[in-house]
Amino acid sequence: MPRLDKGAMLFSVNSFVAAMLALYIGFALGLQRPYWAMTTAYIVSQPLSGAVRSKAVYRVMGTLLGGAAAVAMVPNLVNSPYLLSAAMALWVGGCLAISLLDRTPRSYMMMLAGYTAAIIGFPSVTQPGSVFDVTVSREIEIGLGILCATLVHSLVFPRPVGEAVRRRLEAWLTDADRWALDILRARDSAVASADRRHLAAAASEIQILAVHLPFDTSRLRETTSVVSALHERMLRLIPLLSGLSDRMTALAGVSDVEVRAILDAVANWIEAGCPRTEGVVLAERIEATVVARETTDWSDMLLESLLVRLSEMVTSLTDSHALMRHLDDPDAPLEAEVAAATGAGRRKMHADLPLALLSGAAASIAIMFSCVLWIGAGWGDGATAAVMCSVFCCFFASMDDPVPAIVNFGIYSLISLPIAAIYEFAILPAIDGFPMLVMVMAPTLLVIGYFIPNPRRTGSMLAVTIGFSNALTLQETFTADFANFMNANLSQFVGLFCAIFVTAAMRSMGAEASVRRLLGQTWKGLARLARAQTAPEPTEFAAQLIDRLGLLTPKLAAGEHGLGEATAVEALRDLRVGMNLVAIQALRPTLNGAPRAAVEALLVQIGDHFDGLSAGRGRSGPTGAVPPQMLERIDAALRGVSSLGPGQTARGVTGLVGLRRNLFPNAPPYAPVGSSEVLS
């Protein structure tokens, strides 16, 4: 028999208490629809207390904005029902599109502003004069549910976001250390590499979770800037470790005594916990070795590139562990060098403007379709169809294919109706008083609430909870009318079918198409980077590429293993290409004459290549997919830059070496003089 999850049990009890408290106060205040407060308490509830508070803030702001929109539109357009429907539909679609451009919890505000206007506006069409009173009532009911959920989850055994963030950061850093050790000890395997792509997904998840920290009660809230700085190092480590692995593979074992000693020293340092003082000394030792070494052939260049990446990795790991130790003990002093770099802002995440606009347009059209059915048929309860269509289109718009989730939500909403009917017509008529109501509601809601924290069941159980609560329409005066019960719930499924029909026709996208879009946007970004006049800040550029890699990982895992693995390898390679281009762009302003001309000619060709890939001309893949002339351009740039001497151009040479390795992994070794040998 499986063991009960104490965290899920606590969440269920807290959510139930919050919902009953909201319902009781709603009854006491004589609110028109107190069950809205109960439903809102469940919608706002989250396993982590800081997430409840942040969601509460965004929900209040979104509710106020949506209510204001309804008050502005309904009285002015009520005499033109179709025009009002179009205005409401465009409002919902526009708010949805804006929300999809921000993948943090802040997006909840705009999404809620959209469908709150629909929830208030459409039922008010028959009574436009009372729209302001209805809006105020809805604001109070929703605000009451938010307040009760926030209070209960914050006061009764709260689960801080800070602790969850700290555990995830610690686990991520442990995995990064293990990856580095596997590389240095030559234990890196294809299976391990595949697993480590999940580090990119974890980095994005940590960034999203950290948005809740300002609303948290844990001590980690005071160190939000430190969490941000640690996330910066995480973004740097992924391409650094990936590039380091590639150099070790290219060298097929390091025989150089000096370099081998450095690799062993770094491995021993990681195993010792990455102490800061030793890390700083180790990075200085590696930098001094890079400056002192001469690069005469391809093997020397690979070793120099290896050392540069190793130095950068040691620095990032040193800072990361220092920051992690500070999170574990915020009272401990933070080294001045690390503290000076803890003010970095939150990095921009992947956003797909065309897809956001398409999602907004699909929602608007689906809502208009439901409005035509409602108004054209003169259906009294048809407003609910438009309301629920708005909710369904907004809830699942961030998915590649929202249709299965909408269908699942509809199925579980349908499952909730027989349960609600039993309560409505058999249980509730036999009881009297609020204490008895709590007693009869407890078994059902506590069991359903237990499964909500499970990510695989969250959507299904929320559908049952929302469907059950709304179907009961609990009010101060109880009336059981089967005809009204069926009619009101039938309109919900009309809205469901409208959302499914339009979404399937306009917006559904398979995993393969989604992967192509993500890769296409990466290639467009690489093309823009190659043609940029100034080099971007490395972490800023890495943030979006790593975020896309994190989005790709679950999509590829769901597809055919062979295709997914190959595509994932290419995506990780594109990340390394991007970071190499950043290094080359940083070097370009320091060059003159022939070396600069060679680098600029290479960048132009790289821009053309990735532009072609994003436009569907060719594909990313092995050497044959890249124009062979580009190899000659890379070698010409290498000859020009390496002739300038060691030290100053080491990172530029490393960028060119990395570019050659990633675009032409199977090419013959670089030849310092002449290109005929390379291309023969």
N, C-alpha and C positions, 0 to 999 in steps of 0.2 A: 504494500500500500504506500503510495507516494506521501512524503512528508508535507505538512502544511507550511506554506511560506508565511512567516511571521510578518514580513514587510507588507505582503499583499493583504493579510488579515487586518493590519493596522490601517492601511489605506482604505479598505472597505468600510471599517467601523467609522473612521473619521469622515469619510464622504457621506455616509448615511446620517451621522449626527448633524453635519452641516446642512444636508438637504432637509431634514426634519425641522431644524432650527429655523431655516429660511421659510419653510411652509408655515410653521407656527406663527412667526412674526407677520407673514403675509395675511394669515387669517385675522390676526389681532388688529392689523391696520385696515382691514376691509378692502384689500387690493382686489382689482377686478379679476386677475388671473394669477393667483398665488402659486399655482403649479409651475409657472415660468421661473419663479425664484428657485424652486426645488430642482428643476431641470438644469438651470444655470449652475447651481452648486456642483452638480456632477460634471458638467462640461468643463468647468474651470479647474476642478480638482486634478492634482498631479502628485505622483509619489514623492517628489522633492519639494520641500516647502518654499524654497526660493523661486522655483518655477511657478508655483501657484501665485506668488505675489507679483511676479513680472507679468504673467498671463492676465492677472486681475487688472493691473494698470493698463495694459494694452487693450483689454476688453472694454473697460470703462471709456477709454478715449475713443475706441471704435464705435461703441454704442452711442455716445454723444454725437459724434460726427454723422452717423447713419440716421439718428433721429432728426438732426437738423436738416438733413437732405430731404427726408420725408415731409417735414413741415413746410419746406420751401416748394416742393413739387406738387403735392396732392391738392391743396386749395386752388392753386393757379391753373392746373391742367385737368381738374376733375370733369369738366364739361366735354373734354375730348379724350374718351377712354383709351383709344389706341395711341394717341400722342403721349398720354401719361404712361402707358405701358412701355412705349419706346424709351421715354426719358428714364424710367426706373431701370429698364433693362440695360441701357447704356451706362447708367451709374454703377450698377452691379458689375458689369463687364469691365469698366474702367478701373474700379477699385481692385478687382481681382488681378488685372494685368499689372498694376503697380505693386501689389503684394507679392506677386511671383518674382519680381526683380530683387527682392530681399529675402534670402533664404534663412534668416535668423528669426527668432520668435517675434521680432518687431513687426513682421509681415502680417501677423494676426490682426493688428489694428485696422489696416486697410481692408483686409478681407471681411472683417466683421462690419466695418462701416458700409460695405456693399450690401450684404444680405440683411443687416438690421433695417436698412431703409425699406427693403422688400417686406420684411416681417411686419413693420409698422404701416407701410404705405398701402399695400394691396388690400388688406382687410378694411382699411379706412375709406376706400373708394365709395362705398355706399353711405358713409357718414362723414363727408369731408369737413363739416363744421366742427367735429370733435377730434380732429387729427392731433391738435396740440395736447388735449387732455389724454388721448391715447398714448401719445409719445411720452408724456411725463410719467404715465402709469407704467409703461414698458420699461422706462429708464429706472424707475424705482424698483420694479420687480427684478430686473436683471442685476441692478446694483446691490440689492439685498442678497441675492444668491452669491454674488462675488464676495461680498463682505463676510458672509457666514463661512464660505469655503476658506477664505484667507485666514480668518480668525482660528477656526478649528485646526487646520493643517499647520498653522504657525505655533499654536499653543500646546497641542496634545502630541507629545513625542515627535517633534518635528525632525525631518530628515534633511539636513542642510545640503545645498548644492555644492558648497565648497568642499565638503568631504568627498563627494562623488568626483568632482573635478580633480582633486588631489590624487585620488586612487587611479584615475585614468592616466594622469600625467606620469605617475610613478610606473605604471605598467608599460606605458609607451616608451619611457626612457630605458627601462629594463630590456625591452625588445630591441631597441636601437643599439644598446651595448652588446647584446648577444649577436646581432647582425654584424657589428664591427669586428667582434672577436672571431666570428666564423670566417670573415674575409681575411683577417690578418693571419689566422691559423690555417688558411686554405681549406676551410670546411664548408664553403658556400656551395649549395646545391640548387638545382632547378626547382625542387619542391619548396625549399626554404625561401627562395626568391619569390615564388608565387605567393606564399603566405605573407611575405613582408610588404607586398603591395597593399595589404590591408592597413598598413601604417598610414598611408595617405588618407584612407577613409576615416581612420581614428583621429587624425589631425583635424579634419573638418568637423567631426562630431564634437571634439573638445572645444573648438572655436564657438560652435553653436551653443553648447552647454554653458560656456563661460559668459555668454550674454546675460544669464540670470544672476551672476555674482553680485552686481550692485544692489539686488533686492534680497540678498541672503543675510542670515543672522550669524553665520560662522565667522571666525577670525580671518578666513581667506578673503572675505569681502574687502578687507583693508589692504590686501596685496594684489588687487586686480591688475595693476601695472606690471607686477612680477609675473603673473600668469601670462599676460600678453607678451612679455619679453621671452619667457620660456617657449611660448608658441612660435615666436620668431625663430628661435634656434631649431625647433622641430622642422620648420619649413626648409631651413638650410640643410639639415642633416640628411633628408631623404635623397636629394640629388647628389650630395657629397658621397654618401655611402654607396649609392648606385654607381657613380663614376669610379669610385675606388675599386669596387668589385670588377668593373670592366677593365681597369688597368691591370689588376692582378691576373685576370684571365688572359689578357694580351701578352703579358710577360711569361705566363706559364711557369711560374715559380721564379723567385728572385734569388739570383746567385751572387749578386754584388754584396760583399761582406759588410760594407758600411750601411747600406740600405737595409740589409737583413737585420742588422743589429738594432736599427731604429724601429723596424716593424715589431721586433720582439719586445722592445722597450715600451712601445705604445700598448701592445697587448697586455703586458704585465701591469701597466698603469691602469688600464680599464678594469682588469681583474681586482685591483686594489681599491676600486671605488671611485676612480677619477679625482683624486685630491687636487685642489686648485693650484697650489704652489708648484707641485711637480708638473702639472699640465702646462703652466706658463713656461717653465724651463724647457719642457719637451718641445713645445711649439717653436721656441727661439732656436733650439738646436736644429730642428728640421729646416727652418728658414735659412740658417747659416749654411747648412749643407747644400741647399738649393743654389745659393749665391756662389759657393765655392766650386761647384761641379761644372765641368765642361760638357757641352752637348755636341757630339760629333756625328752621331748616326741616329737611326730610328729607335734603337734600344735605349740610348741615352735620353732621348726625348720622352719615351714612355716612362723611364725612371724619374725624370724631372717632373713630369705630369703627376705621377704617383705621389711624389713627395709634396707637391703643392696641395693636392687634394687631402693628403694625410695631415698636413699642417692646419688646413681649414677645419678638418673634422675634429682634430684635437682641441682647437679653440672653441668650437661649438659645443663639444661634449663637456669641456671644462666649465664653460658658462652655464650650461644646462644643469649640471650637477650642483653647481653653487646656488643657482636659483631654486632648485628642488630642495636643497637643504634649508634654504631660507623659508620656503613654504612650510616645511615640517616644523620649523622653529622661528616664527616671525620676529621674536625678540632678539634673535642672533643678528649681529651686524652683517651687512652685505658689503662685499668688497667694492671700493669706489669705482673701479673700472666697469663692473657689472651693473652697479646701481645707476651709473650714468646712462645706461642703455635700456632702462626699463620704462621709458616713456613712449615707446612706439605705439602708434594707433592701430586700430583693428584693420586687418587687411581685407581688401575687396575680394568677395567670393564670386564664383561663376554665376553669370546671369545670361539668360537667353531671351533677348528682347522680342525677336520675331515669334518665338513660341509663346511668350507671355501675351502678346497681342492676339495671337490666334486663340488662346485659351479664353481671353476676355470676349472675343467676338463669338466664340461658340456658346459661352454662357448667355450673352445677350440674345442671340438667336433662339436658343432653347427657351428662355423666359418669354420672349415674344410669341413663340409657338404655343406655349401653355396659356398665355393671355388670350390669344385668338380663340382657342377652344373654350375658355371660360366666358369671355364676353360674347362670342358668337352664339353660344348655346344658352345664354342667359342663366347660367348655373349659379345659384346663390352661394354655394360653398366652394365655388371654383377658385376663389382667391387663394385658398390653401395650396392648390396645385402650383400656382405661380411662386408662392413663398417657398415651397419645398423644392421646386426646380432650382431656385436661386441657391438654396442651401446645398443641394447635391452637387451642383456645378462648382461651387466654391470649395467645398470640403476636400475634394479629390483632384483638384486641378494640377497639383504639383507632380502627379504621377505620370509616367510615360503613357500608360493606357488606363484612364480613369474608369472605364466601363466595368471591368470585373469588380472593382471596389464599390461602385455605385450599386451594381446588382447585388453584391454581398450585403451591403447596407440595407437594401430593400427587402432582401430575404429575411434578415434578422428583425427588421421592423415588422414584417408580416408575422414572424414568430411571436413577437411581443403582443400582438392583438388578441389572440385567444387568452393569454394570461391576463391582459387588461380586462377582457370581457368577463372572465370569471370573477375578478374583483368588482367590476362595475355592477354586475347583475346578481351576484350570489353572496359575496362577502361584505361589501360596503353597506348594502341595505340592512344587514343584520347587526351592525355595530353602532355605537354612539359615543361621541367624545374623542378628543385628540389622542389621549393615551392609548385607547383601543386601536385607533388608526395607526399609530406608531407600531404597536405590537403585531398587527396583521401585515404591515408593509415590510417589517424587518426581515423575515425569512427570504423573501424574493430578492430584495435589493441588496442584502448583505452577500448572498450567494453570487449574484451578478457582479457586484462590485469587487469581489475577490479576484475575478479574472481580468479586470480592466488593466492592471499594471503589466500584464503579460503582453509584450509587443505583438505577438502573433494573434492575440484575441482582442486587442484594444478596440479596433474598429467594430467588430461584431458585437461586443458587449455594450459599447456605447450606443450602438443602434438599438439594442434591446432596451437599454435604460431610457433613452430619449423617447422611443416609441411607446414604451409602457407609461412613462410619466405624462406625456402629452395626450395619450388616448384616454387616460383617466379624467383629465381636466378637473382636478380636485379644486373645489371652490367651497366657500363658507356654507352655502346651501346645496345639498346634494339632490340631484335629479338624475334618474336613469331613463334614458330615451334611446331605444335600440336603433330607431331610424336615424336620429342625429348622429349616433355613434358610428354607424356604417357609412353615412354620407360624408362625414368629416374625414374619416380615414380613407375612403375611396379616393377623395381628391388628392391625398398625399401620394398615392400610387400613380395617378395621372401625371403629376409633376415628375415622379420618378421615371416614367416611360419617356416623357419629353426630354429629360436630361440624358437618358441612355441613347435615344435615337439620334439627337443632334451631336452629342459627343462622339458616338461611334462613327458618324459620317464626316466630322470635321477635325476631330482632335486626337483620336486614338493613334498611338504610335507603338510599334513593337520594339523590343529591346535592341534589335539589330539597327533599326532606323535611329533610335536614340543614341546608340554608340557612334553611328556615322556623324550625327550632328555634333556630338562632343569632340570627336576627332577633327571634324571640319573646323570647328571654332579654334581648336589648338593650332591647326595649320595656319589659319588666318592670323592668329597672334604671332606665330613664328615669322610669317611673311612681313608683318608690320615691324617686328623687332629687327629683322635684317635690314629694313629700309629706314629705320629710325636715324635721326641726326644726332641724337644723344643717347647714351646708355641708360636704361632704367635702373632703379635700385634693385639689386638682385633678389631680395626677399619679396619685394612687391610683385615682381614678375613670377617668382616661383609659387606665390600663394595661389594664384588662379590655376596654374597648371597642376599643382598638387591637389587642389580642390576637384578639378575635373577628373584626375586620376582616381580620387576617392569615389567620385560618382560612377566611374566606369567599373570599378571592382565588382559591386554586387550585380550589375547588369551582365557582365561577362560570365560571372559564376552561374547565372541562371540559364545561359545559353549552352551551345555545344562546346564541350571542353576543349577540343583541339583548336577551333576557331577563336574561342575566348582567350586561350593561353597565348596564341600568336599575337592577337590584337593587344593584349595587356603588355606583352613584351615591347611592342612597338610604342605604346603609350608611354611607358617608362623611358624608352629611348628618346622620344620626343621631348620629355622633360629634361634629359641630359643635353640634348641639342640646344634647347632654349637657354640653359645656364651657360653653355659654351659660347653661344652668341652674345650673351651679356658680357662675358669676359673679353671677347673680340671687339665689341663696340666700345668698351671702356679703354681698350688699347688704341683704337683707331686715331683719336685726336693727338696722340703723342708721336705719331708716325709722320714721315715726310717722304717725298719722292717716290721711287719705285715700290718700296714696301707698302706705302699707303695705297698706291694705285692697285696693287695686287689684292690687298684686303678689301678695298671697295668693290673691285670687280667680282670678287668671291661673294660678297654680301648681296650684290645685285642678283647674281645667279641663284643664290639660296632663296631670296625673296620670290623670284619667278617660279622656282620649284615648288615651294609650299603654297603659293597662290594657285598653281595648277592642281595640286592635290585637293585643296579646298573646293575648287570648282569641278572636281570629279575627273580631271585629266590625269590618269595614272593612279597609283596607289602607294601607300607607305609600305615598306617592306625591305627585302634584302637589297644587295648592291644593284641588281638589275633594274630596280625601280627608280634609281637616281641617275640623272644624266652622267655618263662617264666623264664628260668634260669637266665636271665639278671636281673630280679627283685631281686633275691637273691644276685647277685653280687653287685648291687647298695646298698642294705641294709648292706652288709658286709663292703663295703667301707665307708658308713655313720657311722657305728659303730666304725670303726677304726679311722676315721678322727675326729669325734665329741668327742672322748675320750681324744684328745690332749688338750682340753680346748678352751674357747671362745677367740674371738679377732683375733688372728693370722690366724686361719683357717676359719674365717667366710665366706669369698668369695668362698673358696673351698667347704664348706658345702652347700652354696647357689647353686653352680653349680651342686652338686649331688642331692639336693632337686629338682632343676629345671629339671634335667634329669629324675628323677623318675616321676615327674608330667607330663612331656611331653610324655614319652614312656609308662607309665602305669597310665593314668589319673583316671582309675576306680579301681585301686588296693586298698586293705584295708590299713589303716594307717600303717606307719613304726613302727616296734617294736624294741626298743633299745636293747633287749636281746633275742637271738634266732631267727631263721628264720622260724620255722615250722608254727607259727601263720600266718605269711605273706603269705605262700604258701598254706595254708589249704583252 
